[in-house]
Amino acid sequence: MYYGEMVCLRALEVEDLDDIMRHWNNLEIRQYLNSQTPMSRQAERQWLEKSTTLDPWRDGKMILAIENKKTGKFLGTVSIFDISKQHKRAEFGIAIHNPENLGKGYGTDATRVMLWVAFHILGLNSIFLHTLGSNERAQKAYEKAGFKRAGVYRKGAFVKGVFQDFIIMDILKEEFLMEYPPGTEVGRS
């Protein structure tokens, strides 16, 4: 397990299915993900079963559960995927499932912890993401975690009947190590 100030990142378990499904098909959350269509419990179970056996180097992705550090309550998932061994980079994704938990710092903290894992454990050199231009809350959280705006995919997303820009953001290992050099951890002073 990896600890931040507010969250703990741990392996996903099949037993997380009920917590995932509780808010997963909420359009308020799904509009910011790659799919706005609802997912069946069976489809999500199959995804979860596969996700619990992933190896970052064999499968090119790592997906972890986000828990509230104090209560142990499931908050969502965080991932790095499309890991490139050659280029030492990956794409970042996060989903805080319950809209009531948005804007409370959980996402920023989970992002920092996952970046720590990417740079200190996996030895990657850069992490990138794309987010909807309208998702200013996420952009601010990513900036707090150290990401910088790198570009725009113009009208790269079709969301709720409207084409939107994707904002591309990234962070380099050297930038992250300025705040969390070797020997430090996010949740420890």
N, C-alpha and C positions, 0 to 999 in steps of 0.2 A: 504494500500500500504506500501511496505517496500523499504527503500532507501539505496543505496550504494553511493560510491563516484561518479560513472559514470552512474549507472543504477537505474531503479525503477522496482520492481517486483509488479505486479498487477494481479487481477483475469483475467483469459481468458474470452473472449467474443466471441459469434458466429460471430460478425462483424470482428474478426481477420482472418477469413478464407482466404480472398484475400491476406493478408500479408503472411500468412503461405504458401499458394500455390505458391507464386511468386518464391521461391527458393527451396521448399521442395523436389522436385524430382531431384535435382542436385546430380549426383553420387558422386561428390567430398565431399558433406556433408553426404549423405546416407551411404557411405561406413563405416562410423564410428558409425552408429546406428545399431539397431538390424535387420534392413531389408534393403537390397540393391535394392529391387524391388520398382517400382514407385507406388504411392498411387493415386487413383482417387479422384477427387474433392468430390464425394459423400461419399466415405469412410472416407475422412478427415473431412467432415462435421459431419458425425455420431460420429467420435471420439471427435470432438470439442464439439458437443452438450452434450455428456456424461461428458467430462472433465469439463465443466462449472458448473456441479452440484455435483462435488465430495466433500465428507467430509473425511478428513484424517483418522478419527477413524472408521467411518462406512465402507469406501471403501478401506482403506489402502494405499491411495496415495493423493498427492497434486501436482497439476501442475499449474504453474504461467507463465504469459507472462513476457518477459524481454523487457523493453523500454529504449531507450536512455533518461537519466534524463533531459538533456537540451532541446532536440527536441521533445520528446514524440514518436519518431519513433520506431516501432516494430522491435526488434532484433532477437527474438527467444523465446524458452521456457526452463524452468528449473523445475525439479521435484524431489520429493522424493517418492518412491513407495515401495511396499512390507513392509509397516510399521508393525512392530511387537510390539503389546502392551506388551506382556510378556517380550520380551528381550530389549525393548526400542531402537530398531535400525531400520534403513531403508536403501534402496539403493538410490543412487543419479544418476541423469541423466541431461544432458544439451545439447541444440542444438542452436548454433548461426547459423541462416539460410543462410544469405548472405555471401558467401566466402570473400567479400570485407571487412567485419567487423571482420574477424579473426585476431588475433595477435595485437589487439588494447586495450586489457585489459578488455573488456566487460565480457568475460566469467569468468575471475578470480573474478571480482567484483560481478557478479551475483552468483557465487559459494559461496563467503563469506556471502552474504546476505541470501541465502537459508540455509546455515549452521546456521546462527543466528536464523532464523525462527525455524529450526529443534530443536536447543538446548534451546533457550530462550522462544519460544512460545509453541512448542509441547512437550518439556521436554524429548526429546530423549537422549540417552547416546552415541550412535555411529552411524556413517554414513559410508557406504562403496560404492565402485564403481568398475567397471572393464572397462578397455580401451584397445584398440589394442596396442600391443607392438610397432607397427610402428608409433603410434600417439604420437610422442614425444612432440609436441606442447601442446597437452592436458595434458600430464603428468607434464610438467613444470607449466602450469596454476594451476593444482590441487595442486602441491607442494607449490606454492605461496600462495594458499588459506589455507594451513595447512595440507593437506592429506600427508600420508606417505605410501610408498610402503609396502605391506603386503604379497605379494606372486604372483604366476604365475599359470594360467591355461595353461598348455602347449598345443599348437595347438588347442585351444578351439574355434577358429573362422575360418570360411571359407569365405574369402573376395577376390573378383575378381579373383577366381581360385586358391588361395593360402591359405594354413592353416597358421594361425598366433597365437601367444601367446596372451592371455589376461593378462594384468597386473592388479593385484588387489591392490587397495589402500583403506585406511580408515583413519578416524579421530575420536578421542574420545572427548566427551564433555569437560573433564578436560583440554585437550590440547587447544581446541578452547577458553575456558574461560580465558586462560592465556593472550590472546590478546584482547578478548571482554568479560570482566567480567559482571556480572549482573549490570544493570543500564547504560550500554553503548550500542551504536548502530553502525553499520558499517559506515553509511554515515554521522555521526556526530562526531565532535571532542570533 
